[in-house]
Amino acid sequence: MPDFVDEAALHVKAGDGGHGCASIHREKFKPLGGPDGGNGGRGGDIVLEVDPQISTLLEYQRRPHRRAGNGTPGKGGNRNGANGDALVLPVPDGTVVTGEDGEVIADLVGAGTRLVLADGGAGGLGNAALASPKRKAPGFALKGEEGLSADVRLEIKTIADVGLVGFPSAGKSSLIAALSAAKPKIADYPFTTLIPNLGVVDSGEVQYVVADVPGLIPEASQGRGLGMNFLRHIERCSTLVHVLDCMTATYDPDRDPVRDLDALEAELAAYGELMEVDLSDRPRLVVLNKIDVPDARELAEIVRPMLEERGLKVLEVSAASREGLRELAFAMGGEVARARAARPEPEPTRVVLRPREIGGASFEVVPLGDNTFRIRGTKPERWVRQTDFSNEEAVGYLGERLDRLGIEDALAKAGAAAGAEVYIGTEEDSVVFDWAPGVDTDQAPIGPRGSDSRLG
């Protein structure tokens, strides 16, 4: 399996909240000392965090399913459960997170940048927190909520200032090795480079990152060769450098630097159109490489004026003899400096607080026909998930909450009659109730703890 992976599917599940505890304090001479059940702990979140030391998504290809810790249940004696451990997943700088529908969720750039991918479930309240003048010693507690799940796709878009683009064996890896401390694999056969190589280059006061994009050939945008697997890595580059091999053309009649340049530009245009990315405004430099070979130097001197007539800045270099590398480093540094100066100043991070709407509809009643209705809304659906339906008192408490929310009145206005079937939740996950409008939810529950005479 390769060490470099720049795409991976990730399936995560946040931790579930712990259940609340229903407990009554007991000690000598105080058999009923009041409710003392603690709350359940919150489930752990799933968090993505940019780690500059990580450069591949290999670990997520090997283990795509991840889960955070669950919260523990509350206990008697007002002891709350422990929160579940959050799961922090390190990702490379420049990781793009997309959902199942292909929509971009986040573009993670910068060391320490975080994204909460899935929230842990809230812990259930214990009966001590549910006590009220009406219900002084609740015989029930609320259940913890399930943590959220997420299925996403991670994709690396390399963070680099300069992208080296060229045919296989054009000498891109050799240039990276000669200009920086990077040690990419170099060999005399095509497609030696199967992963993007990065190198840090100093040119006076400007320090920048150069990326070597694996061999680009005609029809790569249609899947030929390595296809477009690595073209995404040039999207963030402010400057593109065409590395043209002047030696190959001396023995291959179908190749010459000008035609190679046209083919590369055609593939970049095809990629930009397909991915809706405009690369035409990026500054270009043209490097005529391998001029340490006499025939290649002669060809470079012939084609250089032709390329300069197009308004391109052309440099003749040799990675082997290091000729022209200083000029190339400063030329790239100049373009990077101009691009950085043209960027707008980053705005300070601001936290916008948006209070919840007051008085707005928190649920809706959907008639299904034949005295059947469905209730949809965040609050009623959440309350149903928190309810222990094996406990009558808990079910009665749920009825009180739904009545206070206004669901009883909304059902009446929608034309519901006694005995109506009322579904709360989605079509895939619903709880069914028989509506009894005559029940007085303001009445305190009568009967032993854990029971409710109103449910007869």
C-alpha positions in Angstrom: 0.0 0.0 0.0 1.4 3.5 -0.9 2.5 5.8 1.9 0.9 8.8 0.4 -2.9 8.9 0.2 -4.7 12.2 -0.6 -8.3 11.0 -0.6 -10.2 9.0 2.0 -13.7 8.2 3.2 -14.4 8.7 6.9 -17.3 7.4 8.9 -17.6 8.8 12.4 -19.9 8.4 15.4 -19.8 10.8 18.3 -20.2 9.4 21.8 -23.7 8.8 23.3 -24.7 10.7 26.4 -25.0 8.8 29.7 -28.5 8.2 31.2 -29.6 10.2 34.2 -30.1 8.4 37.5 -33.3 8.1 39.5 -32.3 7.8 43.1 -33.7 8.7 46.5 -31.4 9.7 49.4 -31.7 7.4 52.3 -30.0 7.4 55.7 -30.9 6.5 59.2 -34.0 8.3 60.4 -34.4 9.8 56.9 -36.0 7.1 54.8 -37.1 9.6 52.1 -34.4 12.3 52.0 -35.3 13.6 48.6 -34.1 12.8 45.1 -30.4 12.7 44.6 -29.9 11.1 41.2 -27.1 12.7 39.2 -27.0 13.6 35.5 -25.4 11.5 32.8 -22.1 12.6 31.2 -22.0 14.1 27.8 -20.7 12.0 24.9 -17.4 12.9 23.3 -17.2 14.9 20.1 -15.4 14.0 16.9 -13.0 16.7 16.0 -10.7 17.2 13.0 -7.5 19.2 13.7 -4.8 20.4 11.3 -1.4 18.9 12.2 1.5 20.2 10.2 3.4 16.9 11.0 0.8 14.9 9.1 1.1 14.7 5.3 -1.1 11.8 4.3 -4.6 10.3 4.9 -3.3 6.8 4.9 -4.4 6.1 8.4 -8.0 6.9 7.5 -7.9 4.7 4.5 -6.8 1.8 6.7 -9.3 2.6 9.5 -12.2 4.6 8.1 -14.6 4.0 11.0 -13.9 6.1 14.2 -16.0 6.5 17.3 -15.7 8.8 20.4 -16.2 7.8 24.0 -19.7 7.6 25.6 -20.7 9.5 28.7 -21.2 7.4 31.8 -24.6 7.3 33.6 -25.3 9.4 36.7 -25.3 7.9 40.1 -27.0 8.4 43.4 -25.7 10.9 45.9 -25.9 13.7 43.3 -22.9 12.2 41.4 -22.9 13.1 37.7 -21.5 10.8 35.2 -18.2 11.4 33.5 -18.1 13.0 30.0 -16.9 10.8 27.2 -13.5 11.4 25.7 -13.5 13.5 22.6 -11.8 11.9 19.6 -9.3 14.4 17.9 -8.3 13.2 14.4 -5.2 14.9 13.0 -5.4 15.8 9.3 -2.9 17.5 6.9 -2.9 21.2 6.3 -5.1 21.9 3.3 -7.6 19.2 3.9 -11.0 19.7 2.3 -14.0 18.0 4.0 -17.0 17.3 1.8 -20.4 15.7 2.7 -22.2 12.8 1.1 -23.8 15.2 -1.3 -20.5 16.6 -2.4 -21.0 19.9 -0.7 -17.9 21.4 1.0 -18.3 21.4 4.7 -14.9 22.9 5.6 -11.5 23.8 4.1 -9.0 23.3 6.9 -6.0 25.5 6.4 -3.5 26.5 9.1 -1.9 24.6 12.0 -4.4 24.0 14.8 -7.5 24.7 12.8 -10.4 22.6 14.2 -13.7 21.4 13.0 -16.3 19.6 15.2 -17.4 17.0 12.7 -20.0 15.3 15.0 -21.4 16.5 18.4 -21.6 14.1 21.3 -25.0 13.4 22.7 -26.2 15.3 25.8 -26.4 13.5 29.1 -29.8 12.8 30.5 -31.0 14.7 33.6 -31.2 12.8 36.9 -34.3 13.0 39.1 -32.6 15.6 41.3 -32.5 18.0 38.4 -36.1 17.2 37.5 -37.6 17.9 41.0 -40.2 20.7 41.2 -42.9 21.8 43.6 -45.4 19.7 41.5 -43.1 16.6 41.4 -41.0 16.7 44.5 -39.5 13.2 44.2 -39.5 12.1 40.5 -39.4 8.4 40.1 -37.7 8.7 36.7 -34.7 10.2 34.9 -34.1 11.3 31.3 -32.2 9.1 28.9 -28.9 10.3 27.3 -29.1 11.3 23.7 -27.2 9.5 20.9 -24.2 11.1 19.5 -24.3 12.3 15.9 -22.9 10.4 13.0 -21.3 11.7 9.9 -20.0 10.2 6.6 -17.6 12.5 4.9 -14.8 12.5 2.4 -11.4 14.0 3.1 -9.3 15.4 0.3 -5.8 17.0 0.5 -5.1 20.1 -1.6 -1.4 20.8 -1.0 -0.5 24.1 0.4 2.3 25.5 -1.8 3.2 28.8 -3.4 4.7 27.5 -6.6 3.6 24.5 -8.6 6.0 22.8 -11.1 4.1 21.4 -14.0 5.6 19.3 -16.8 5.7 16.0 -18.7 7.0 12.9 -17.0 10.9 13.0 -16.7 11.0 16.7 -17.4 13.2 17.1 -14.4 10.7 18.5 -11.9 11.9 16.3 -9.0 15.5 17.1 -9.8 14.8 20.8 -9.6 13.0 20.4 -6.2 16.0 18.5 -4.9 18.5 21.1 -6.3 16.5 24.1 -5.0 15.6 22.8 -1.5 16.5 20.2 1.1 13.7 17.8 -0.2 14.9 14.4 -1.3 12.3 13.1 -3.9 12.7 9.9 -5.8 14.6 10.5 -9.0 15.1 8.0 -11.9 15.4 7.9 -15.7 12.0 6.5 -16.4 8.5 8.1 -16.7 6.2 8.5 -13.8 8.9 8.1 -11.2 7.0 10.7 -9.1 3.7 9.2 -7.9 3.1 11.7 -5.1 3.5 15.5 -4.8 6.8 16.5 -3.5 7.2 19.7 -1.4 10.4 21.7 -0.9 11.1 25.0 0.9 13.1 27.5 -1.1 14.9 30.6 0.2 15.4 33.6 -2.2 16.7 36.5 -0.3 14.0 37.7 2.1 11.3 35.5 0.5 10.8 31.9 1.7 8.2 29.9 -0.2 7.0 26.3 -0.8 7.4 24.6 -4.2 5.3 21.6 -5.1 6.2 19.1 -7.8 3.0 17.8 -9.4 3.3 14.3 -10.7 3.7 13.9 -14.5 1.1 15.6 -16.6 0.5 14.3 -20.2 -2.0 15.0 -22.9 -5.6 13.8 -22.1 -4.8 13.6 -18.4 -8.1 15.4 -17.8 -9.8 12.4 -19.5 -8.1 9.9 -17.2 -4.9 9.1 -19.2 -1.7 8.4 -17.3 -2.1 9.5 -13.7 -5.2 11.3 -14.7 -6.3 14.3 -12.6 -5.4 12.6 -9.3 -2.8 15.2 -8.4 -3.9 18.3 -10.4 -5.9 19.4 -7.4 -2.6 20.1 -5.7 -1.9 23.1 -7.9 -5.2 24.9 -7.1 -3.7 26.7 -4.1 -0.5 27.7 -5.9 -0.1 31.4 -6.7 2.5 30.8 -9.4 2.8 28.0 -12.0 6.1 27.0 -13.5 6.2 25.0 -16.7 9.2 22.7 -16.7 10.1 21.8 -20.4 12.5 19.1 -21.3 14.9 20.3 -24.0 16.7 17.0 -24.3 13.8 14.7 -25.2 13.0 16.8 -28.3 16.5 16.0 -29.6 15.6 12.4 -30.2 11.8 12.4 -30.3 10.5 14.1 -33.4 7.0 14.4 -31.9 8.2 16.5 -29.0 9.5 20.0 -28.7 9.2 22.6 -25.9 6.6 24.7 -27.6 4.3 21.8 -28.3 4.8 20.5 -24.8 3.8 23.9 -23.4 0.7 24.1 -25.5 -0.3 20.5 -24.4 0.2 21.4 -20.7 -1.8 24.6 -21.0 -4.6 22.7 -22.7 -4.7 20.1 -19.9 -4.8 22.9 -17.3 -7.6 24.6 -19.1 -9.6 21.3 -19.3 -9.1 20.7 -15.6 -10.1 24.2 -14.7 -13.3 23.9 -16.8 -14.2 20.5 -15.4 -13.6 21.5 -11.7 -14.7 25.1 -12.2 -11.4 26.4 -11.1 -9.9 29.4 -13.0 -6.1 28.8 -13.4 -5.7 31.3 -16.3 -4.9 34.3 -14.0 -2.0 32.6 -12.3 1.5 34.0 -13.2 3.5 31.7 -15.4 7.2 31.0 -15.7 8.8 28.8 -18.3 11.9 26.7 -17.5 13.9 25.2 -20.3 15.6 22.4 -18.5 18.6 20.1 -19.1 20.8 22.7 -20.9 23.9 20.9 -19.6 23.4 18.7 -22.7 24.8 20.6 -25.8 22.0 19.7 -28.1 19.4 20.7 -25.5 21.1 24.1 -24.9 21.0 24.7 -28.7 17.3 23.9 -28.8 16.7 26.2 -25.8 18.3 29.1 -27.5 16.1 28.5 -30.6 12.7 28.3 -28.8 13.4 30.9 -26.1 12.6 33.9 -28.4 9.4 32.1 -29.6 8.2 31.8 -26.0 9.1 35.3 -25.0 7.0 36.6 -27.9 4.0 35.2 -26.0 4.9 37.4 -23.1 6.3 34.6 -21.0 9.3 34.9 -18.7 11.7 32.1 -19.8 14.7 30.8 -17.9 17.3 28.3 -19.1 18.5 26.0 -16.3 20.1 22.7 -15.5 19.3 20.8 -12.3 22.4 18.6 -12.9 25.0 21.4 -13.3 22.9 23.9 -11.2 23.2 26.5 -13.9 20.5 29.1 -13.8 19.1 27.9 -10.5 19.8 31.0 -8.5 18.0 33.1 -11.2 15.1 30.7 -11.1 14.8 30.8 -7.3 14.7 34.6 -7.3 12.2 34.7 -10.2 9.8 32.4 -8.4 10.4 34.4 -5.2 9.5 37.6 -6.9 6.2 36.2 -8.2 5.4 34.8 -4.8 6.1 38.2 -3.1 3.9 40.0 -5.6 1.0 37.5 -5.0 1.3 37.8 -1.2 1.3 41.6 -1.4 -1.8 41.5 -3.5 -3.7 39.4 -1.0 -6.2 41.3 1.1 -5.4 41.7 4.8 -7.1 38.9 6.8 -10.0 40.0 8.8 -9.8 39.4 12.6 -11.8 36.4 13.7 -15.2 37.4 15.1 -17.7 35.3 16.9 -21.2 36.1 15.9 -23.9 35.4 18.6 -27.3 34.7 17.1 -29.9 34.4 19.8 -32.6 31.8 19.2 -35.8 33.1 17.7 -38.4 33.9 20.4 -42.0 33.0 19.7 -41.3 31.2 16.4 -42.7 27.8 15.5 -40.7 25.1 17.2 -42.8 22.3 15.6 -45.3 21.6 12.9 -48.4 19.4 12.7 -48.7 17.5 9.4 -52.1 15.8 8.7 -51.7 12.3 7.3 -55.4 11.6 6.8 -57.9 9.4 8.6 -57.4 11.2 12.0 -53.7 10.6 11.8 -51.1 13.3 12.3 -47.3 13.7 12.4 -45.5 16.1 14.7 -42.1 17.4 13.5 -39.8 19.6 15.4 -36.4 19.6 17.2 -37.8 19.8 20.7 -40.6 17.2 20.6 -38.3 14.7 18.7 -35.5 15.3 21.2 -37.9 14.9 24.2 -39.2 11.6 22.8 -35.6 10.3 22.6 -35.0 11.2 26.2 -38.0 9.4 27.5 -38.0 6.0 29.1 -41.3 4.5 27.9 -41.1 1.7 30.4 -41.7 4.2 33.1 -45.3 5.6 33.3 -44.2 8.7 35.2 -41.6 9.5 32.5 -44.3 9.2 29.9 -46.6 11.5 31.9 -43.8 14.1 32.2 -43.4 13.9 28.4 -47.1 14.7 27.9 -46.8 17.7 30.2 -43.8 19.0 28.2 -45.6 18.5 24.9 -48.7 20.3 26.2 -46.7 23.3 27.5 -45.1 23.5 24.0 -48.6 24.0 22.5 -49.0 20.7 20.7 -52.4 19.9 22.3 -53.9 23.2 20.9 -52.2 22.7 17.5 -53.7 19.3 17.1 -57.1 20.6 18.0 -56.8 23.4 15.4 -55.7 20.8 12.8 -58.9 18.9 13.3 -57.7 16.0 15.5 -60.4 14.1 17.3 -60.1 12.0 20.5 -58.2 8.8 19.7 -56.2 10.3 16.9 -52.9 8.6 16.0 -50.1 11.0 16.5 -46.6 10.3 15.2 -43.7 12.2 16.6 -40.5 12.0 14.6 -39.4 11.2 11.1 -41.0 8.5 8.9 -38.0 6.2 9.6 -38.0 6.7 13.4 -41.3 7.6 15.0 -43.2 7.0 18.3 -47.0 6.6 18.0 -49.4 8.0 20.6 -53.2 7.9 21.0 -54.3 11.4 21.6 -56.6 11.9 24.6 -57.4 15.6 24.8 -59.3 15.3 28.1 -56.2 14.5 30.2 -55.3 17.3 32.7 -51.6 17.7 32.3 -51.6 20.4 35.1 -52.6 17.8 37.6 -49.8 16.3 39.7 -49.3 12.6 39.1 -51.1 10.3 41.5 -49.7 7.0 42.5 -46.4 5.4 43.5 -43.1 6.7 42.1 -42.6 5.6 38.6 -46.4 5.4 37.8 -49.0 7.9 36.6 -52.7 7.3 37.1 -53.5 9.6 34.2 -52.3 7.0 31.7 -55.0 4.5 32.7 
